[in-house]
Amino acid sequence: MTKRIERRFIGASAALLVLAALAQPALAWGVSHGASGTGPKGHSWSRDSNVTGGGGSWSRNSETTGPNGKGFSTTATGACADGSCSAQSTTTGPDGNTWTKSKSLQATGTGGLTYGATTTGPNGKTVTTSETVQATGNGGWTVDKSVTGPNGQTATVTGTGTCAAGAGCGKTLTGTGPNGQTWSKTTSTQATGDNGVTRSSTTTYPNGLSKTTATTVQATGNGGWTTQSTTTGPAGGIWTTTGSGQYTPGAGVSAQSVTTAPNGAQATRNVWVTAE
């Protein structure tokens, strides 16, 4: 349950950033992006997506194909105007079942943003999310989020963060599940001074065990970079990820990574983004 809460929090925060970026009307534009990879057992998957927009509105079509050849398709539309954004999407599974999602983003006028989303499954049951991010001054902010599931139970996440010149950024989150159990996560990000960035995080679960991750992203010149990441799980197992990426003007962005599990099994991932 705690991992699902974390993933939903991360997803909603990413949605906040995407919707905020679309808040200003622009000329017609388009972006194609995709990803593919193999799992530790050699099974492969792929995802392709196209986003087009203009005048403050956008549309997206994506297709995800799993290792068994079955796919999920998503169509979405959205628009931004006068300090607010809204979006709607429909995802259809390989058996024809559909999920719909509506979400909104609103500037509060006091240095804050409110985000809301409702997801409706094939059986008509819903999951609702509400989140407020509020600037507190001097590079600080707070976040307050709740997720209510189809059975009416609610999980919450609260946290604070701050960024300061020369000191990097830090964030602390605390989540509480419907059963009252809590988890926490602290994250810090720091520029290295040689065109690199380090990021570390520690997640502590209700049973007191923790997971730590340390990541370094290093620019290599001419639009390239490398990544190195190590995650130590609650039981002491270690996962390592190495990767690289390249931005080429006129050609877009591409990146590759390999993750190695404690037992030596590997998973690969490739992503690309191209402006149209």
Phi and psi in degrees as GROMACS dihedral restraints (atoms count N, CA, C in turn):
[ dihedral_restraints ]
;  ai    aj    ak    al  type     phi  dphi    fc
    3     4     5     6     1   -63.8    20    10
    4     5     6     7     1   -38.5    20    10
    6     7     8     9     1   -65.1    20    10
    7     8     9    10     1   -38.6    20    10
    9    10    11    12     1   -63.2    20    10
   10    11    12    13     1   -40.7    20    10
   12    13    14    15     1   -62.1    20    10
   13    14    15    16     1   -43.6    20    10
   15    16    17    18     1   -60.9    20    10
   16    17    18    19     1   -46.2    20    10
   18    19    20    21     1   -62.1    20    10
   19    20    21    22     1   -41.7    20    10
   21    22    23    24     1   -64.9    20    10
   22    23    24    25     1   -37.7    20    10
   24    25    26    27     1   -63.7    20    10
   25    26    27    28     1   -46.3    20    10
   27    28    29    30     1   -62.4    20    10
   28    29    30    31     1   -43.3    20    10
   30    31    32    33     1   -62.4    20    10
   31    32    33    34     1   -42.7    20    10
   33    34    35    36     1   -67.7    20    10
   34    35    36    37     1   -37.8    20    10
   36    37    38    39     1   -64.9    20    10
   37    38    39    40     1   -39.0    20    10
   39    40    41    42     1   -63.8    20    10
   40    41    42    43     1   -39.0    20    10
   42    43    44    45     1   -62.9    20    10
   43    44    45    46     1   -36.7    20    10
   45    46    47    48     1   -58.6    20    10
   46    47    48    49     1   -44.6    20    10
   48    49    50    51     1   -67.2    20    10
   49    50    51    52     1   -43.1    20    10
   51    52    53    54     1   -63.6    20    10
   52    53    54    55     1   -47.7    20    10
   54    55    56    57     1   -64.6    20    10
   55    56    57    58     1   -38.4    20    10
   57    58    59    60     1   -64.1    20    10
   58    59    60    61     1   -36.7    20    10
   60    61    62    63     1   -65.4    20    10
   61    62    63    64     1   -24.4    20    10
   63    64    65    66     1   -91.4    20    10
   64    65    66    67     1     3.4    20    10
   66    67    68    69     1   -68.7    20    10
   67    68    69    70     1   -19.3    20    10
   69    70    71    72     1  -102.4    20    10
   70    71    72    73     1   125.2    20    10
   72    73    74    75     1   -56.4    20    10
   73    74    75    76     1   147.0    20    10
   75    76    77    78     1  -144.9    20    10
   76    77    78    79     1   169.9    20    10
   78    79    80    81     1   -68.4    20    10
   79    80    81    82     1   167.7    20    10
   81    82    83    84     1   -57.7    20    10
   82    83    84    85     1   137.6    20    10
   84    85    86    87     1  -149.4    20    10
   85    86    87    88     1   165.8    20    10
   87    88    89    90     1  -154.1    20    10
   88    89    90    91     1   147.5    20    10
   90    91    92    93     1  -138.4    20    10
   91    92    93    94     1   132.3    20    10
   93    94    95    96     1  -109.5    20    10
   94    95    96    97     1   134.7    20    10
   96    97    98    99     1  -146.5    20    10
   97    98    99   100     1   154.5    20    10
   99   100   101   102     1  -158.8    20    10
  100   101   102   103     1   172.0    20    10
  102   103   104   105     1  -153.0    20    10
  103   104   105   106     1   153.2    20    10
  105   106   107   108     1  -150.3    20    10
  106   107   108   109     1   160.6    20    10
  108   109   110   111     1  -174.1    20    10
  109   110   111   112     1   176.0    20    10
  111   112   113   114     1  -128.3    20    10
  112   113   114   115     1   142.6    20    10
  114   115   116   117     1   -84.4    20    10
  115   116   117   118     1   176.0    20    10
  117   118   119   120     1   -62.3    20    10
  118   119   120   121     1   -19.5    20    10
  120   121   122   123     1   -98.4    20    10
  121   122   123   124     1     9.6    20    10
  123   124   125   126     1    88.9    20    10
  124   125   126   127     1    -2.7    20    10
  126   127   128   129     1   -71.4    20    10
  127   128   129   130     1   143.4    20    10
  129   130   131   132     1  -112.8    20    10
  130   131   132   133     1   159.3    20    10
  132   133   134   135     1  -148.3    20    10
  133   134   135   136     1   162.3    20    10
  135   136   137   138     1  -151.7    20    10
  136   137   138   139     1   155.6    20    10
  138   139   140   141     1  -144.3    20    10
  139   140   141   142     1   130.7    20    10
  141   142   143   144     1  -127.7    20    10
  142   143   144   145     1   140.4    20    10
  144   145   146   147     1  -147.8    20    10
  145   146   147   148     1   146.6    20    10
  147   148   149   150     1  -130.2    20    10
  148   149   150   151     1   131.3    20    10
  150   151   152   153     1  -122.1    20    10
  151   152   153   154     1   128.8    20    10
  153   154   155   156     1  -128.9    20    10
  154   155   156   157     1   150.6    20    10
  156   157   158   159     1  -162.7    20    10
  157   158   159   160     1   178.4    20    10
  159   160   161   162     1   164.1    20    10
  160   161   162   163     1   146.6    20    10
  162   163   164   165     1    64.5    20    10
  163   164   165   166     1    25.5    20    10
  165   166   167   168     1    89.6    20    10
  166   167   168   169     1     1.3    20    10
  168   169   170   171     1  -124.2    20    10
  169   170   171   172     1   162.8    20    10
  171   172   173   174     1  -153.8    20    10
  172   173   174   175     1   164.2    20    10
  174   175   176   177     1  -142.6    20    10
  175   176   177   178     1   152.5    20    10
  177   178   179   180     1  -139.7    20    10
  178   179   180   181     1   140.3    20    10
  180   181   182   183     1  -130.4    20    10
  181   182   183   184     1   130.5    20    10
  183   184   185   186     1  -141.1    20    10
  184   185   186   187     1   155.4    20    10
  186   187   188   189     1  -137.6    20    10
  187   188   189   190     1   127.2    20    10
  189   190   191   192     1  -118.1    20    10
  190   191   192   193     1   128.3    20    10
  192   193   194   195     1  -116.9    20    10
  193   194   195   196     1   125.7    20    10
  195   196   197   198     1   -87.2    20    10
  196   197   198   199     1   179.2    20    10
  198   199   200   201     1   -64.5    20    10
  199   200   201   202     1   -19.9    20    10
  201   202   203   204     1   -93.3    20    10
  202   203   204   205     1     7.4    20    10
  204   205   206   207     1    85.8    20    10
  205   206   207   208     1    -9.0    20    10
  207   208   209   210     1   -80.7    20    10
  208   209   210   211     1   149.7    20    10
  210   211   212   213     1  -130.3    20    10
  211   212   213   214     1   161.0    20    10
  213   214   215   216     1  -119.9    20    10
  214   215   216   217     1   134.9    20    10
  216   217   218   219     1  -118.0    20    10
  217   218   219   220     1   144.2    20    10
  219   220   221   222     1  -132.4    20    10
  220   221   222   223     1   133.4    20    10
  222   223   224   225     1  -120.1    20    10
  223   224   225   226     1   140.5    20    10
  225   226   227   228     1  -147.6    20    10
  226   227   228   229     1   151.8    20    10
  228   229   230   231     1  -138.2    20    10
  229   230   231   232     1   155.9    20    10
  231   232   233   234     1  -160.4    20    10
  232   233   234   235     1   166.1    20    10
  234   235   236   237     1  -155.2    20    10
  235   236   237   238     1   152.8    20    10
  237   238   239   240     1  -132.2    20    10
  238   239   240   241     1   139.7    20    10
  240   241   242   243     1  -165.6    20    10
  241   242   243   244     1   140.7    20    10
  243   244   245   246     1    53.4    20    10
  244   245   246   247     1    43.4    20    10
  246   247   248   249     1    81.5    20    10
  247   248   249   250     1    10.9    20    10
  249   250   251   252     1  -139.8    20    10
  250   251   252   253     1   153.4    20    10
  252   253   254   255     1  -133.9    20    10
  253   254   255   256     1   152.1    20    10
  255   256   257   258     1  -143.4    20    10
  256   257   258   259     1   154.1    20    10
  258   259   260   261     1  -151.9    20    10
  259   260   261   262     1   152.0    20    10
  261   262   263   264     1  -138.2    20    10
  262   263   264   265     1   143.7    20    10
  264   265   266   267     1  -144.4    20    10
  265   266   267   268     1   153.7    20    10
  267   268   269   270     1  -131.0    20    10
  268   269   270   271     1   126.9    20    10
  270   271   272   273     1  -114.3    20    10
  271   272   273   274     1   130.4    20    10
  273   274   275   276     1  -113.9    20    10
  274   275   276   277     1   126.3    20    10
  276   277   278   279     1   -84.3    20    10
  277   278   279   280     1   174.5    20    10
  279   280   281   282     1   -64.2    20    10
  280   281   282   283     1   -20.7    20    10
  282   283   284   285     1   -97.1    20    10
  283   284   285   286     1     6.7    20    10
  285   286   287   288     1    91.4    20    10
  286   287   288   289     1    -8.2    20    10
  288   289   290   291     1   -66.9    20    10
  289   290   291   292     1   148.2    20    10
  291   292   293   294     1  -125.4    20    10
  292   293   294   295     1   149.6    20    10
  294   295   296   297     1  -124.0    20    10
  295   296   297   298     1   135.8    20    10
  297   298   299   300     1  -117.2    20    10
  298   299   300   301     1   150.4    20    10
  300   301   302   303     1  -142.5    20    10
  301   302   303   304     1   131.8    20    10
  303   304   305   306     1  -120.9    20    10
  304   305   306   307     1   140.1    20    10
  306   307   308   309     1  -145.8    20    10
  307   308   309   310     1   155.9    20    10
  309   310   311   312     1  -143.3    20    10
  310   311   312   313     1   153.0    20    10
  312   313   314   315     1  -135.7    20    10
  313   314   315   316     1   132.0    20    10
  315   316   317   318     1  -136.6    20    10
  316   317   318   319     1   128.7    20    10
  318   319   320   321     1   -75.9    20    10
  319   320   321   322     1   135.4    20    10
  321   322   323   324     1   -85.2    20    10
  322   323   324   325     1   -17.0    20    10
  324   325   326   327     1    86.9    20    10
  325   326   327   328     1    -3.0    20    10
  327   328   329   330     1  -123.2    20    10
  328   329   330   331     1    31.6    20    10
  330   331   332   333     1    79.7    20    10
  331   332   333   334     1    23.8    20    10
  333   334   335   336     1  -129.4    20    10
  334   335   336   337     1   167.6    20    10
  336   337   338   339     1  -134.4    20    10
  337   338   339   340     1   140.3    20    10
  339   340   341   342     1  -116.3    20    10
  340   341   342   343     1   138.5    20    10
  342   343   344   345     1  -127.3    20    10
  343   344   345   346     1   138.4    20    10
  345   346   347   348     1  -140.0    20    10
  346   347   348   349     1   147.3    20    10
  348   349   350   351     1  -150.6    20    10
  349   350   351   352     1   146.0    20    10
  351   352   353   354     1  -132.9    20    10
  352   353   354   355     1   124.6    20    10
  354   355   356   357     1  -112.1    20    10
  355   356   357   358     1   129.8    20    10
  357   358   359   360     1  -116.8    20    10
  358   359   360   361     1   125.0    20    10
  360   361   362   363     1   -86.9    20    10
  361   362   363   364     1   177.9    20    10
  363   364   365   366     1   -60.0    20    10
  364   365   366   367     1   -26.8    20    10
  366   367   368   369     1   -89.2    20    10
  367   368   369   370     1     5.5    20    10
  369   370   371   372     1    85.2    20    10
  370   371   372   373     1    -6.0    20    10
  372   373   374   375     1   -77.7    20    10
  373   374   375   376     1   153.0    20    10
  375   376   377   378     1  -124.5    20    10
  376   377   378   379     1   155.8    20    10
  378   379   380   381     1  -125.0    20    10
  379   380   381   382     1   126.0    20    10
  381   382   383   384     1  -115.4    20    10
  382   383   384   385     1   143.7    20    10
  384   385   386   387     1  -130.0    20    10
  385   386   387   388     1   135.3    20    10
  387   388   389   390     1  -133.4    20    10
  388   389   390   391     1   140.8    20    10
  390   391   392   393     1  -149.8    20    10
  391   392   393   394     1   139.8    20    10
  393   394   395   396     1  -127.1    20    10
  394   395   396   397     1   127.1    20    10
  396   397   398   399     1  -113.7    20    10
  397   398   399   400     1   124.3    20    10
  399   400   401   402     1  -126.6    20    10
  400   401   402   403     1   124.1    20    10
  402   403   404   405     1   -69.8    20    10
  403   404   405   406     1   138.2    20    10
  405   406   407   408     1  -114.0    20    10
  406   407   408   409     1     3.2    20    10
  408   409   410   411     1    94.0    20    10
  409   410   411   412     1   155.2    20    10
  411   412   413   414     1    57.4    20    10
  412   413   414   415     1    35.8    20    10
  414   415   416   417     1    81.1    20    10
  415   416   417   418     1     9.4    20    10
  417   418   419   420     1  -103.9    20    10
  418   419   420   421     1   161.8    20    10
  420   421   422   423     1  -155.4    20    10
  421   422   423   424     1   163.2    20    10
  423   424   425   426     1  -125.5    20    10
  424   425   426   427     1   157.2    20    10
  426   427   428   429     1  -135.0    20    10
  427   428   429   430     1   140.1    20    10
  429   430   431   432     1  -139.9    20    10
  430   431   432   433     1   118.3    20    10
  432   433   434   435     1  -136.5    20    10
  433   434   435   436     1   147.1    20    10
  435   436   437   438     1  -138.7    20    10
  436   437   438   439     1   145.2    20    10
  438   439   440   441     1  -128.7    20    10
  439   440   441   442     1   123.7    20    10
  441   442   443   444     1  -112.3    20    10
  442   443   444   445     1   122.6    20    10
  444   445   446   447     1   -84.4    20    10
  445   446   447   448     1   177.9    20    10
  447   448   449   450     1   -64.9    20    10
  448   449   450   451     1   -19.6    20    10
  450   451   452   453     1   -91.7    20    10
  451   452   453   454     1     5.5    20    10
  453   454   455   456     1    86.5    20    10
  454   455   456   457     1    -4.4    20    10
  456   457   458   459     1   -78.4    20    10
  457   458   459   460     1   148.0    20    10
  459   460   461   462     1  -124.5    20    10
  460   461   462   463     1   137.3    20    10
  462   463   464   465     1  -115.0    20    10
  463   464   465   466     1   147.7    20    10
  465   466   467   468     1  -128.1    20    10
  466   467   468   469     1   153.7    20    10
  468   469   470   471     1  -135.3    20    10
  469   470   471   472     1   128.8    20    10
  471   472   473   474     1  -127.1    20    10
  472   473   474   475     1   153.3    20    10
  474   475   476   477     1  -172.0    20    10
  475   476   477   478     1   171.5    20    10
  477   478   479   480     1  -135.4    20    10
  478   479   480   481     1   156.3    20    10
  480   481   482   483     1  -151.0    20    10
  481   482   483   484     1   162.7    20    10
  483   484   485   486     1  -156.9    20    10
  484   485   486   487     1   150.1    20    10
  486   487   488   489     1  -130.9    20    10
  487   488   489   490     1   138.9    20    10
  489   490   491   492     1  -143.8    20    10
  490   491   492   493     1   140.6    20    10
  492   493   494   495     1   -57.1    20    10
  493   494   495   496     1   128.2    20    10
  495   496   497   498     1    83.2    20    10
  496   497   498   499     1   -15.6    20    10
  498   499   500   501     1  -111.1    20    10
  499   500   501   502     1    -8.5    20    10
  501   502   503   504     1    79.2    20    10
  502   503   504   505     1  -158.1    20    10
  504   505   506   507     1  -125.1    20    10
  505   506   507   508     1   148.2    20    10
  507   508   509   510     1  -138.5    20    10
  508   509   510   511     1   152.6    20    10
  510   511   512   513     1  -148.0    20    10
  511   512   513   514     1   141.0    20    10
  513   514   515   516     1  -130.5    20    10
  514   515   516   517     1   127.0    20    10
  516   517   518   519     1  -122.4    20    10
  517   518   519   520     1   146.3    20    10
  519   520   521   522     1  -132.0    20    10
  520   521   522   523     1   126.1    20    10
  522   523   524   525     1  -113.2    20    10
  523   524   525   526     1   144.4    20    10
  525   526   527   528     1  -127.0    20    10
  526   527   528   529     1   123.4    20    10
  528   529   530   531     1   -81.9    20    10
  529   530   531   532     1   172.6    20    10
  531   532   533   534     1   -59.4    20    10
  532   533   534   535     1   -25.5    20    10
  534   535   536   537     1   -89.4    20    10
  535   536   537   538     1     4.7    20    10
  537   538   539   540     1    88.4    20    10
  538   539   540   541     1    -7.5    20    10
  540   541   542   543     1   -72.6    20    10
  541   542   543   544     1   148.7    20    10
  543   544   545   546     1  -123.4    20    10
  544   545   546   547     1   153.5    20    10
  546   547   548   549     1  -134.6    20    10
  547   548   549   550     1   160.7    20    10
  549   550   551   552     1  -139.5    20    10
  550   551   552   553     1   154.8    20    10
  552   553   554   555     1  -144.1    20    10
  553   554   555   556     1   129.0    20    10
  555   556   557   558     1  -115.5    20    10
  556   557   558   559     1   139.7    20    10
  558   559   560   561     1  -136.4    20    10
  559   560   561   562     1   139.4    20    10
  561   562   563   564     1  -135.5    20    10
  562   563   564   565     1   142.3    20    10
  564   565   566   567     1  -130.8    20    10
  565   566   567   568     1   135.4    20    10
  567   568   569   570     1  -144.0    20    10
  568   569   570   571     1   131.2    20    10
  570   571   572   573     1   -71.9    20    10
  571   572   573   574     1   139.9    20    10
  573   574   575   576     1   -88.4    20    10
  574   575   576   577     1   -15.5    20    10
  576   577   578   579     1    92.9    20    10
  577   578   579   580     1    -9.9    20    10
  579   580   581   582     1  -122.9    20    10
  580   581   582   583     1    43.2    20    10
  582   583   584   585     1    64.4    20    10
  583   584   585   586     1    33.8    20    10
  585   586   587   588     1  -128.3    20    10
  586   587   588   589     1   166.9    20    10
  588   589   590   591     1  -137.1    20    10
  589   590   591   592     1   134.1    20    10
  591   592   593   594     1  -112.7    20    10
  592   593   594   595     1   144.7    20    10
  594   595   596   597     1  -138.9    20    10
  595   596   597   598     1   133.6    20    10
  597   598   599   600     1  -132.4    20    10
  598   599   600   601     1   147.7    20    10
  600   601   602   603     1  -147.1    20    10
  601   602   603   604     1   149.4    20    10
  603   604   605   606     1  -132.9    20    10
  604   605   606   607     1   124.3    20    10
  606   607   608   609     1  -111.5    20    10
  607   608   609   610     1   125.4    20    10
  609   610   611   612     1  -111.8    20    10
  610   611   612   613     1   124.8    20    10
  612   613   614   615     1   -90.9    20    10
  613   614   615   616     1   168.0    20    10
  615   616   617   618     1   -55.6    20    10
  616   617   618   619     1   -28.7    20    10
  618   619   620   621     1   -83.6    20    10
  619   620   621   622     1     3.6    20    10
  621   622   623   624     1    90.4    20    10
  622   623   624   625     1   -14.4    20    10
  624   625   626   627     1   -74.8    20    10
  625   626   627   628     1   157.8    20    10
  627   628   629   630     1  -136.6    20    10
  628   629   630   631     1   161.0    20    10
  630   631   632   633     1  -124.7    20    10
  631   632   633   634     1   133.0    20    10
  633   634   635   636     1  -121.4    20    10
  634   635   636   637     1   145.4    20    10
  636   637   638   639     1  -136.2    20    10
  637   638   639   640     1   135.0    20    10
  639   640   641   642     1  -127.8    20    10
  640   641   642   643     1   126.8    20    10
  642   643   644   645     1  -131.0    20    10
  643   644   645   646     1   140.1    20    10
  645   646   647   648     1  -126.4    20    10
  646   647   648   649     1   127.9    20    10
  648   649   650   651     1  -113.9    20    10
  649   650   651   652     1   125.1    20    10
  651   652   653   654     1  -126.1    20    10
  652   653   654   655     1   124.3    20    10
  654   655   656   657     1   -68.9    20    10
  655   656   657   658     1   139.4    20    10
  657   658   659   660     1  -115.1    20    10
  658   659   660   661     1     3.7    20    10
  660   661   662   663     1    95.7    20    10
  661   662   663   664     1   153.5    20    10
  663   664   665   666     1    56.7    20    10
  664   665   666   667     1    35.9    20    10
  666   667   668   669     1    83.3    20    10
  667   668   669   670     1     7.3    20    10
  669   670   671   672     1  -101.9    20    10
  670   671   672   673     1   162.7    20    10
  672   673   674   675     1  -156.4    20    10
  673   674   675   676     1   162.3    20    10
  675   676   677   678     1  -125.7    20    10
  676   677   678   679     1   156.0    20    10
  678   679   680   681     1  -130.0    20    10
  679   680   681   682     1   142.7    20    10
  681   682   683   684     1  -136.4    20    10
  682   683   684   685     1   127.1    20    10
  684   685   686   687     1  -141.3    20    10
  685   686   687   688     1   139.6    20    10
  687   688   689   690     1  -130.6    20    10
  688   689   690   691     1   126.9    20    10
  690   691   692   693     1  -118.8    20    10
  691   692   693   694     1   128.3    20    10
  693   694   695   696     1  -109.2    20    10
  694   695   696   697     1   120.0    20    10
  696   697   698   699     1   -80.1    20    10
  697   698   699   700     1   173.6    20    10
  699   700   701   702     1   -58.6    20    10
  700   701   702   703     1   -29.4    20    10
  702   703   704   705     1   -93.4    20    10
  703   704   705   706     1     4.0    20    10
  705   706   707   708     1    96.1    20    10
  706   707   708   709     1    -6.5    20    10
  708   709   710   711     1   -66.0    20    10
  709   710   711   712     1   146.8    20    10
  711   712   713   714     1  -119.5    20    10
  712   713   714   715     1   128.6    20    10
  714   715   716   717     1  -110.6    20    10
  715   716   717   718     1   133.4    20    10
  717   718   719   720     1  -120.4    20    10
  718   719   720   721     1   142.5    20    10
  720   721   722   723     1  -129.3    20    10
  721   722   723   724     1   129.4    20    10
  723   724   725   726     1  -122.5    20    10
  724   725   726   727     1   143.9    20    10
  726   727   728   729     1  -161.3    20    10
  727   728   729   730     1   174.8    20    10
  729   730   731   732     1  -152.3    20    10
  730   731   732   733     1   160.7    20    10
  732   733   734   735     1  -150.4    20    10
  733   734   735   736     1   166.3    20    10
  735   736   737   738     1  -149.5    20    10
  736   737   738   739     1   130.6    20    10
  738   739   740   741     1  -107.2    20    10
  739   740   741   742     1   125.3    20    10
  741   742   743   744     1  -123.8    20    10
  742   743   744   745     1   117.3    20    10
  744   745   746   747     1   -54.0    20    10
  745   746   747   748     1   130.9    20    10
  747   748   749   750     1    85.9    20    10
  748   749   750   751     1   -15.7    20    10
  750   751   752   753     1  -114.6    20    10
  751   752   753   754     1   -22.8    20    10
  753   754   755   756     1   103.8    20    10
  754   755   756   757     1  -154.8    20    10
  756   757   758   759     1  -124.5    20    10
  757   758   759   760     1   140.8    20    10
  759   760   761   762     1  -139.4    20    10
  760   761   762   763     1   149.2    20    10
  762   763   764   765     1  -151.1    20    10
  763   764   765   766     1   152.5    20    10
  765   766   767   768     1  -138.6    20    10
  766   767   768   769     1   148.6    20    10
  768   769   770   771     1  -151.2    20    10
  769   770   771   772     1   155.1    20    10
  771   772   773   774     1  -130.3    20    10
  772   773   774   775     1   126.6    20    10
  774   775   776   777     1  -110.8    20    10
  775   776   777   778     1   129.9    20    10
  777   778   779   780     1  -112.3    20    10
  778   779   780   781     1   125.1    20    10
  780   781   782   783     1   -81.6    20    10
  781   782   783   784     1   167.9    20    10
  783   784   785   786     1   -56.8    20    10
  784   785   786   787     1   -29.2    20    10
  786   787   788   789     1   -88.8    20    10
  787   788   789   790     1     5.0    20    10
  789   790   791   792     1    92.9    20    10
  790   791   792   793     1   -11.6    20    10
  792   793   794   795     1   -65.8    20    10
  793   794   795   796     1   146.2    20    10
  795   796   797   798     1  -123.6    20    10
  796   797   798   799     1   148.6    20    10
  798   799   800   801     1  -125.8    20    10
  799   800   801   802     1   140.8    20    10
  801   802   803   804     1  -116.7    20    10
  802   803   804   805     1   155.6    20    10
  804   805   806   807     1  -148.3    20    10
  805   806   807   808     1   135.1    20    10
  807   808   809   810     1  -128.6    20    10
  808   809   810   811     1   135.5    20    10
  810   811   812   813     1  -134.0    20    10
  811   812   813   814     1   154.0    20    10
  813   814   815   816     1  -150.7    20    10
  814   815   816   817     1   151.3    20    10
  816   817   818   819     1  -139.0    20    10
  817   818   819   820     1   131.6    20    10
  819   820   821   822     1  -133.1    20    10
  820   821   822   823     1   128.6    20    10
  822   823   824   825     1   -80.8    20    10
  823   824   825   826     1   138.2    20    10
